[in-house]
Amino acid sequence: MSKTTSAFIALVGRPNVGKSSLMNTLVGKKVAIVSDKPQTTRNRIMGVLTRDTVQLVFLDTPGTHRPRTRLGDFMVKSISEAMSGVDVGVLVVEPTKTVRDSERDLLKKFRAQKLPVILVINKIDTVADKAELLTCMAAWQSEGEFEAILPVSALTGDGVNELLAELSKHAFESPHFFPADMVSDQPEKVLAAELLREQMLRSLREEIPHGIAVVIERLEERETERGSILDIDAEIFCERDTHKGMVIGKRGAMLKQISTAARMEMEKVLGAHVNLQCWVKVKEDWRNRQGLLNGFGYRL
Ligand code: GDP
């Protein structure tokens, strides 16, 4: 039998560059939520891809930013954790010609650990003029050595096989740490909560979703005559009464829209019929209250 290899890979980059989308495309399944609003990934999420003898383990991280709340502290801390103890770093950037200081900082952190770094220029589907892409690559080449600079599109899948081939070169001989059919370390409850939060990010005004936490109180499988059903009870916590009103909407219309869309996503991702019940509650200023944060699963 041929020897097995594995690599732990940190995906880092500024918010909104497409780290979560890339992780989903790499592992071939939705394991991280995607949104056009920055800072949507709160926890470190792991995605696993096993192809024959190679196992690649991806750690997706919240985008870098200065912490303003305790939740922010947690997010920044989990980036540092994800960046240490990996075998290779992937810095994801957008196809622009400006290199940001925050990106240089991430690069410095990888280099301080003497980690090989692959630069991924994502969203190349948005670049019509290939000369622009070359300017972007040239700008990055002057930032020092990379194992590779790879243009990709998480959306279309362009360049993703080349990225996987490059990553496989950094896999060490080792047993596989996870079963071949496992794609994420997220328990179903966490995934269900994230899918509900994703729909809120999509449907609500900018400032409300960041003040929202979702807790899945119950997730149970029930056998019926028409097959099995997952009963999922979710609690949605808002920071203010006014936010609660907006989440529920006129005669419950907004909550209905959100929960229907979330249920459909849950059915797709969890592969079962779902009966989703949502309750909206207010817990003032939860982002700064450590006890509550722990209860919501954001542990420091
Ligand atoms: P993250 O904050 O870095 O994890 O970024 P997300 O994966 O949440 O993506 C941020 C936004 O960019 C979302 O609206 C995605 O749909 C979009 N996006 C991600 N990758 C691509 C891509 O390759 N092409 C295009 N056109 N959009 C992308």
Residues whose N, C-alpha, C, O or C-beta is under 5 A from the ligand:
A	BS01	GDP	R14 P15 N16 V17 G18 K19 S20 S21 I33 V34 S35 D36 N122 K123 I124 D125 T126 V152 S153 A154 L155
